[in-house]
Amino acid sequence: MYWLFLLLSLGAMGVALRTTSMALMVVMLLTALGLLVAWALGWYAARAGNGSADGRGMIDPVELHRLREQAKARKAAEQASTADPRNGP
């Protein structure tokens, strides 16, 4: 939807360039500027992901605890295998 602001801004710029009225030209240039800013903000919101703070990417505490336990067990197994010389490659 934000791309419509860009098209409308270009249209307002076209009207501003073709008109002979100074007042209409100023209004259209200000409108074009406002629409261009609205397009830039919409584009930024779409690229940056407005919903990034909704928590979809967060790990709940139970899952975090499970991952820590797995990492601890993996580290203990790795240390045990390097400490025991009978475990060859």
C-alpha positions as a Markdown table, in Angstrom:
| # | Residue | x | y | z |
|---|---|---|---|---|
| 1 | Met | 0.0 | 0.0 | 0.0 |
| 2 | Tyr | 2.9 | 2.4 | 0.7 |
| 3 | Trp | 3.9 | 2.3 | -2.9 |
| 4 | Leu | 0.7 | 4.2 | -3.7 |
| 5 | Phe | 2.1 | 7.2 | -1.9 |
| 6 | Leu | 5.1 | 7.2 | -4.3 |
| 7 | Leu | 2.7 | 7.1 | -7.3 |
| 8 | Leu | 0.6 | 9.9 | -5.9 |
| 9 | Ser | 3.7 | 11.9 | -5.1 |
| 10 | Leu | 4.9 | 11.6 | -8.7 |
| 11 | Gly | 1.5 | 12.6 | -9.9 |
| 12 | Ala | 1.5 | 15.7 | -7.6 |
| 13 | Met | 5.0 | 16.6 | -8.9 |
| 14 | Gly | 3.7 | 16.3 | -12.5 |
| 15 | Val | 0.8 | 18.6 | -11.8 |
| 16 | Ala | 3.2 | 21.1 | -10.1 |
| 17 | Leu | 5.5 | 21.1 | -13.1 |
| 18 | Arg | 2.6 | 21.6 | -15.6 |
| 19 | Thr | 0.6 | 24.3 | -13.9 |
| 20 | Thr | 0.8 | 28.0 | -14.5 |
| 21 | Ser | -0.6 | 29.0 | -11.1 |
| 22 | Met | 2.0 | 29.7 | -8.5 |
| 23 | Ala | -0.4 | 28.9 | -5.6 |
| 24 | Leu | -1.3 | 25.5 | -7.1 |
| 25 | Met | 2.3 | 24.8 | -7.7 |
| 26 | Val | 3.3 | 25.4 | -4.1 |
| 27 | Val | 0.4 | 23.3 | -2.8 |
| 28 | Met | 1.3 | 20.4 | -5.2 |
| 29 | Leu | 5.0 | 20.6 | -4.3 |
| 30 | Leu | 4.1 | 20.4 | -0.6 |
| 31 | Thr | 1.7 | 17.6 | -1.3 |
| 32 | Ala | 4.4 | 15.8 | -3.2 |
| 33 | Leu | 6.8 | 16.2 | -0.4 |
| 34 | Gly | 4.4 | 15.0 | 2.2 |
| 35 | Leu | 3.5 | 11.9 | 0.1 |
| 36 | Leu | 7.2 | 11.2 | -0.5 |
| 37 | Val | 7.8 | 11.3 | 3.3 |
| 38 | Ala | 4.8 | 9.0 | 3.8 |
| 39 | Trp | 6.2 | 6.6 | 1.2 |
| 40 | Ala | 9.6 | 6.6 | 2.9 |
| 41 | Leu | 8.1 | 5.9 | 6.3 |
| 42 | Gly | 5.9 | 3.1 | 4.9 |
| 43 | Trp | 8.9 | 1.6 | 3.1 |
| 44 | Tyr | 11.0 | 1.7 | 6.2 |
| 45 | Ala | 8.2 | 0.1 | 8.3 |
| 46 | Ala | 7.9 | -2.7 | 5.7 |
| 47 | Arg | 11.6 | -3.3 | 5.5 |
| 48 | Ala | 12.4 | -3.1 | 9.2 |
| 49 | Gly | 9.4 | -5.2 | 10.2 |
| 50 | Asn | 7.0 | -3.2 | 12.2 |
| 51 | Gly | 6.0 | -6.4 | 14.2 |
| 52 | Ser | 9.5 | -7.3 | 15.3 |
| 53 | Ala | 8.7 | -6.6 | 18.9 |
| 54 | Asp | 5.7 | -8.9 | 19.0 |
| 55 | Gly | 7.8 | -11.8 | 20.5 |
| 56 | Arg | 7.5 | -14.3 | 17.7 |
| 57 | Gly | 11.3 | -14.7 | 17.6 |
| 58 | Met | 11.7 | -15.1 | 21.4 |
| 59 | Ile | 12.3 | -18.3 | 23.1 |
| 60 | Asp | 10.2 | -19.2 | 26.1 |
| 61 | Pro | 11.9 | -20.0 | 29.4 |
| 62 | Val | 11.2 | -23.7 | 29.3 |
| 63 | Glu | 12.8 | -24.0 | 25.8 |
| 64 | Leu | 15.7 | -21.9 | 26.9 |
| 65 | His | 16.3 | -24.2 | 29.9 |
| 66 | Arg | 16.1 | -27.3 | 27.7 |
| 67 | Leu | 18.7 | -25.8 | 25.3 |
| 68 | Arg | 21.0 | -24.9 | 28.2 |
| 69 | Glu | 20.7 | -28.5 | 29.5 |
| 70 | Gln | 21.5 | -29.9 | 26.1 |
| 71 | Ala | 24.6 | -27.6 | 25.8 |
| 72 | Lys | 25.8 | -28.6 | 29.2 |
| 73 | Ala | 25.4 | -32.3 | 28.5 |
| 74 | Arg | 27.2 | -31.9 | 25.1 |
| 75 | Lys | 30.1 | -30.0 | 26.8 |
| 76 | Ala | 30.4 | -32.7 | 29.5 |
| 77 | Ala | 30.4 | -35.5 | 27.0 |
| 78 | Glu | 33.1 | -33.6 | 25.0 |
| 79 | Gln | 35.2 | -33.1 | 28.0 |
| 80 | Ala | 34.8 | -36.8 | 29.1 |
| 81 | Ser | 35.8 | -38.0 | 25.6 |
| 82 | Thr | 39.0 | -35.9 | 25.6 |
| 83 | Ala | 39.9 | -36.9 | 29.2 |
| 84 | Asp | 39.6 | -40.7 | 28.6 |
| 85 | Pro | 42.6 | -41.8 | 26.4 |
| 86 | Arg | 41.0 | -45.2 | 25.7 |
| 87 | Asn | 38.3 | -43.5 | 23.5 |
| 88 | Gly | 40.2 | -43.4 | 20.3 |
| 89 | Pro | 39.1 | -41.5 | 17.2 |
